[in-house]
Amino acid sequence: MNDATNYKIYKILEANPEISQRELARKLDVSLGKANYCLKGLVEKGLIKVSRFSNAKNKLVYLYLLTPKGIEHKAKVTLRYLKRRMQEYDELKEEIARLREEVACEPGEIRKKD
């Protein structure tokens, strides 16, 4: 799993620890099998724990919680993810500046083709 996937899983589980694997897969835009694989990997590494409990609506619900080790890992993943996204942002700004020079546009101006 890459940092982007880990980051998204941590954010989703943090916001909704009772989420089903099917819903997690939908939010990640991956197959149910991949969501299950990712969760199993995080459990095996001791980064999340899974608890079962009864719920009035669903007889059996799983609760996904970050362990202390998982919280520490989430912080590291978030930092790496942020650095990568900032680098992508800087590269995109440079590319936009080069393209503007290429078409001789002023910032904020978009030329229409005649």
Sequence and secondary structure as in RCSB ss.txt:
>XXXX:A:sequence
MNDATNYKIYKILEANPEISQRELARKLDVSLGKANYCLKGLVEKGLIKVSRFSNAKNKLVYLYLLTPKGIEHKA
KVTLRYLKRRMQEYDELKEEIARLREEVACEPGEIRKKD
>XXXX:A:secstr
  HHHHHHHHHHHHH TT  HHHHHHHHTS HHHHHHHHHHHHHTTSEEEEEE  SSSS EEEEEE HHHHHHHH
HHHHHHHHHHHHHHHHHHHHHHHHHHHHT  TT      
